[in-house]
Amino acid sequence: MRVLIAAGGTAGHINPALAIAGAIKKADPTAEIHFAGRKEGMEYRLVTQAGYPFHHIEITGFQRKLSLNNIKRNFITLWNLALSGPKAKKMMKDIQPDLVIGCGGYVSGPVVRCAARQGIKTALHEQNAFPGVTNKLLAPDVDIVFAAVPAAVEKLGAPEKTIVVGNPVRPEVFTQAKNREAIRAELGAGDRTVILSFGGSLGARRVNEVVADLCAWEQKNKKPVLHLHATGQYGVQLFQDLEKEKGFAPGESLVVKEYINNMPELLAAADLVISRAGALTLAELEAVGRAAVLIPSPNVAENHQYYNAMELQKAGAAVVIEEKDLTGEKLVQTVSGMLAQPGKLAEMGRNARSLSVDDSLDRIADALLKLVKTP
């Protein structure tokens, strides 16, 4: 069986695609899996590191704000769009796939559409509660659609062939969750509440600013917490400046890093997570059952992080604060209210855990293998 997976743009599209590839190989070790994407996108690095063959197709989105530079970029987009059809056809001829899967991003469009028109079995995976434009356009033409959450089913426009399967979660997230007490002991957490906060690998300025207010409040009021915070690449100097300005410092109650390399372990140890609301982050919060304060990024397509986050708030697993309403005072008030209620964080964690789809990858792999075998 030969499989071609198209995904690009963000890790939120690429990591689920890689997880699905791994699940297919586990179910069918003889499967030959190829990827399609942009060489300029992060998919090239992640896919080649994972050892899969990579096929280049260049396609980007249109720039909506009018400027001379954006007009030039839109002409390039039009040119790449015109070439994408013939490139996708050549890809089908070279690979001769039995199955083509789209996992989001603009690159999925021409690849999946070409396969569907040629009668090749096709599938989509939508990670968000509010589907991306590409997946909404493709859904009516593919054989099967996988949705992460029920809220996405009607929005995708093909409910008769859509299966809710959750988002794939790294196996080590489940493994480390079983080691919670040992990890907390290693961190020296004791009976303290462990708060984990981050704004992404690059760092979100607004998240760093309000978390600094929270850290200052924790230390000033001698709260029994261990706070672990990742500043992100662009937040290192900013956070150091905020420490001096607001009068707090790393030490026994606060650990500050640029980037978290051991996220599964820290999620296992945490009682409360403060973060953006990317689909995979939320899937991991559900998998380990953690309470959260979610700050959706306003700089994403279709405001999809807000819709992702609201699914957890509706279930009583998180509190959502939109960036337009976000202040240090608001974050302190929210966290203070949670800490003041005995058992509140544990209750929210149980609600999060109830949303998890632990066998997401098994469901996806089983459905895909059945699809390929269907005449």
C-alpha positions in Angstrom: 0.0 0.0 0.0 1.3 3.4 -1.0 0.1 6.5 0.9 0.6 10.2 0.1 0.0 12.7 2.9 -0.2 16.4 2.3 0.2 18.8 5.2 1.9 22.1 5.8 2.0 25.6 7.3 2.1 24.9 11.0 3.1 22.1 13.4 -0.6 21.8 14.2 -1.0 20.3 10.7 2.3 18.5 10.4 2.5 16.7 13.7 -0.9 15.0 13.4 0.1 14.0 9.8 3.3 12.4 11.1 1.4 10.7 13.9 -1.1 9.3 11.3 1.8 8.1 9.2 3.2 6.2 12.3 -0.1 4.6 13.0 -0.5 3.4 9.4 3.0 1.9 9.6 2.2 0.2 12.9 -1.0 -1.3 11.4 0.7 -2.2 8.1 4.5 -2.4 8.3 4.7 -2.8 4.5 3.0 0.5 3.8 5.1 3.0 1.8 4.4 6.6 3.0 5.2 9.8 1.1 4.6 13.4 2.0 3.9 16.5 0.0 4.5 20.1 1.1 6.5 23.2 0.7 10.3 23.2 1.1 10.1 26.6 2.6 7.7 25.4 5.2 8.5 23.6 8.5 7.0 20.4 7.0 10.2 19.8 5.0 12.4 19.8 8.1 10.0 17.7 10.2 9.1 15.2 7.5 12.7 14.6 6.4 13.9 14.3 10.0 11.2 11.5 10.4 12.7 9.8 7.4 9.8 9.9 4.9 10.2 10.7 1.2 9.2 14.4 0.5 7.7 15.8 -2.7 7.8 19.5 -3.2 4.7 21.6 -4.2 4.7 25.3 -3.8 1.4 27.0 -2.9 0.5 29.8 -0.4 -2.5 31.8 0.6 -3.5 35.2 -0.7 -2.6 38.4 1.2 -5.8 40.3 2.0 -4.2 43.6 3.1 -3.3 45.8 0.0 0.3 46.9 -0.2 2.9 46.8 -3.0 4.7 43.9 -1.4 1.5 41.9 -0.9 0.4 42.5 -4.5 3.7 41.0 -5.6 3.2 38.1 -3.3 -0.3 37.6 -4.6 1.0 37.4 -8.2 3.5 34.7 -7.1 0.6 32.9 -5.4 -1.4 33.0 -8.6 1.6 31.6 -10.5 2.1 28.8 -8.0 -1.6 28.0 -8.1 -1.5 27.6 -11.9 1.4 25.2 -11.6 0.0 23.2 -8.7 -2.4 21.2 -10.8 0.2 19.8 -13.2 2.6 19.2 -10.3 0.0 17.3 -8.4 -0.7 15.2 -11.5 2.9 14.3 -11.9 3.1 13.4 -8.2 0.2 10.9 -8.7 2.0 9.5 -11.7 5.3 9.1 -9.9 4.0 7.7 -6.6 0.8 5.9 -7.8 -0.7 6.1 -4.3 -3.6 3.9 -3.1 -4.6 6.5 -0.6 -4.1 10.3 -0.3 -4.7 12.1 3.0 -4.9 15.8 3.6 -4.1 17.1 7.1 -4.6 20.8 6.5 -2.6 23.8 5.1 -2.8 25.2 1.5 -0.8 22.3 0.1 -3.6 19.8 0.8 -5.8 21.5 -1.7 -4.3 20.7 -5.1 -2.9 17.3 -4.0 -6.2 15.9 -2.5 -8.3 17.4 -5.2 -6.2 15.8 -8.0 -6.4 12.4 -6.3 -10.1 12.6 -5.8 -10.6 13.5 -9.5 -8.5 10.5 -10.5 -10.6 8.1 -8.4 -7.8 7.5 -5.8 -9.1 6.9 -2.3 -8.9 10.2 -0.3 -9.3 11.3 3.3 -9.0 14.5 5.4 -8.2 15.2 9.0 -9.4 18.4 10.6 -7.8 19.4 13.9 -9.8 22.4 14.8 -13.4 23.1 16.0 -13.6 25.7 13.3 -12.4 24.0 10.1 -9.8 25.6 7.8 -10.9 26.9 4.3 -9.0 24.2 2.4 -10.7 21.3 4.3 -14.1 22.8 3.9 -13.6 23.0 0.2 -12.3 19.5 -0.1 -14.7 17.7 2.3 -17.5 17.1 -0.2 -15.2 15.4 -2.7 -13.2 13.0 -0.5 -14.2 9.5 0.7 -13.9 10.0 4.4 -13.4 13.0 6.8 -12.0 12.8 10.3 -13.0 15.6 12.7 -11.3 16.2 16.0 -14.5 17.5 17.8 -18.2 17.2 17.1 -18.5 21.0 16.7 -16.6 20.7 13.4 -18.9 18.1 11.7 -21.6 20.4 10.4 -19.1 23.1 9.5 -17.2 20.7 7.3 -20.3 20.2 5.2 -20.1 16.5 4.8 -21.7 15.0 7.9 -22.7 11.7 6.2 -19.0 10.7 5.8 -17.4 12.5 8.8 -16.2 10.5 11.8 -15.2 12.2 15.1 -11.9 10.8 16.1 -10.2 13.4 18.3 -6.6 14.7 17.7 -3.7 12.3 17.7 -1.6 12.7 20.9 2.1 11.6 21.3 2.3 8.2 23.1 4.8 9.7 25.6 2.1 12.1 26.9 0.1 9.1 28.1 3.2 7.3 29.4 4.5 10.2 31.4 1.1 10.9 32.9 1.5 7.6 34.8 4.7 8.9 36.4 3.1 12.1 37.9 4.2 11.6 41.5 7.8 10.6 40.6 8.1 13.7 38.3 6.6 16.0 41.0 9.1 14.6 43.5 12.0 15.2 41.1 10.8 18.8 40.7 10.6 19.3 44.5 6.9 20.3 44.2 5.8 18.6 47.4 2.2 19.6 48.2 2.4 22.8 46.2 0.2 23.7 43.2 2.2 23.3 40.1 1.4 26.0 37.5 2.8 25.5 33.9 2.6 28.5 31.5 3.9 29.0 28.0 3.0 31.0 24.9 4.6 28.9 22.1 8.1 28.2 20.9 8.7 31.8 19.7 6.9 33.4 22.7 3.8 35.5 22.8 4.5 39.0 24.2 1.1 39.5 25.8 1.3 36.1 27.5 4.7 36.9 28.9 3.5 40.2 30.2 0.5 38.9 32.1 2.3 35.8 33.4 4.9 38.2 34.9 2.1 40.0 36.8 0.9 36.6 38.0 4.4 35.6 39.2 4.8 38.9 41.0 1.5 38.3 42.8 2.5 34.7 43.7 5.8 35.8 45.3 4.4 38.9 47.0 1.6 36.9 48.6 3.9 33.9 49.3 1.5 31.5 47.5 2.3 27.8 47.9 3.0 27.2 44.2 5.8 26.0 41.9 5.5 28.0 38.7 7.2 26.7 35.6 7.2 29.3 32.7 8.6 29.2 29.2 9.3 32.6 27.6 9.8 31.5 24.1 12.6 32.6 21.9 11.6 36.3 21.6 10.5 36.6 25.2 13.8 35.9 27.0 14.9 39.5 27.4 11.4 40.8 27.8 10.8 38.5 30.8 14.1 39.4 32.4 13.1 43.1 32.2 9.7 42.4 33.7 11.3 40.5 36.6 13.2 43.7 37.5 10.3 46.0 36.8 7.7 44.0 38.9 10.0 42.8 41.7 10.1 39.0 41.3 12.8 36.5 40.5 13.3 32.8 39.6 14.0 30.7 42.6 12.4 28.0 44.7 8.9 29.0 43.6 9.6 30.0 40.0 11.5 28.3 37.2 11.9 30.2 33.9 13.2 28.7 30.7 13.3 29.7 27.0 11.7 26.5 25.8 10.2 23.4 27.3 11.9 20.3 25.9 10.2 17.8 28.3 6.6 18.9 27.8 5.0 15.4 28.5 6.8 15.3 31.9 5.8 18.8 32.9 2.2 18.3 31.8 2.2 15.2 34.0 3.4 17.2 37.0 1.1 20.3 36.5 -2.1 21.1 38.3 -2.9 24.2 36.1 -1.8 25.1 32.6 -1.8 28.6 31.2 -1.3 28.6 27.4 -2.6 29.4 23.9 -5.3 27.1 22.5 -3.7 25.3 19.6 -5.6 22.0 18.8 -2.7 19.7 19.8 -2.0 21.5 23.0 -5.7 21.1 24.0 -5.6 17.4 23.0 -2.6 16.9 25.3 -4.4 18.7 28.2 -7.4 16.4 27.7 -5.1 13.3 27.6 -3.5 14.1 30.9 -6.6 15.7 32.4 -5.4 19.2 33.4 -7.3 22.4 34.3 -6.4 25.3 32.1 -6.6 29.0 31.5 -6.6 29.4 27.8 -5.6 32.6 25.9 -6.5 32.0 22.2 -4.2 33.6 19.7 -6.1 36.3 17.7 -3.6 35.9 14.9 -4.8 32.7 13.4 -7.1 31.8 10.4 -10.8 32.0 11.2 -10.0 32.7 14.9 -10.0 28.9 15.3 -8.1 28.8 18.6 -11.0 30.6 20.2 -13.5 28.0 19.0 -11.1 25.2 20.1 -10.8 26.8 23.6 -14.6 27.2 24.0 -15.1 23.5 23.7 -13.1 23.1 26.9 -14.8 26.0 28.7 -18.2 24.5 27.8 -17.2 21.2 29.4 -16.0 23.0 32.6 -12.3 22.1 31.9 -10.9 25.6 31.2 -11.4 29.3 31.6 -11.0 31.3 28.3 -9.7 34.8 28.3 -9.6 36.5 24.9 -6.6 38.6 24.3 -8.7 41.8 23.9 -9.8 41.3 27.5 -6.5 40.1 28.8 -4.7 42.0 31.6 -2.4 41.0 34.4 -5.1 41.8 36.9 -7.6 39.6 35.0 -5.2 36.6 35.0 -4.4 37.1 38.7 -8.1 37.3 39.6 -8.8 34.1 37.5 -6.0 32.0 39.0 -6.7 33.4 42.5 -10.3 32.3 42.3 -9.3 28.8 41.2 -6.7 28.3 44.0 -9.3 29.6 46.6 -11.7 26.7 45.8 -10.5 23.3 47.2 -10.8 20.6 44.6 -11.5 23.1 41.8 -8.5 22.3 39.7 -8.9 18.5 40.2 -12.6 18.8 39.1 -11.6 20.8 36.0 -9.0 18.2 35.2 -11.5 15.4 35.4 -13.7 17.3 33.0 -10.8 17.7 30.6 -10.0 14.0 30.8 -13.6 13.1 29.9 -13.0 14.9 26.5 -9.9 12.9 25.6 -10.1 10.4 22.7 -7.3 8.0 23.7 -7.5 5.7 20.8 -7.6 8.4 18.1 -4.8 7.0 16.0 -6.2 3.5 16.2 -9.6 4.7 15.0 -8.0 6.7 12.1 -5.7 3.8 11.0 -8.5 1.2 11.1 -10.8 3.5 9.0 -8.1 4.2 6.5 -7.2 0.5 6.0 -10.9 -0.4 5.5 -11.2 2.4 3.0 -8.3 1.2 0.9 -9.7 -2.4 0.9 -13.2 -1.2 -0.1 -13.8 -1.8 -3.8 
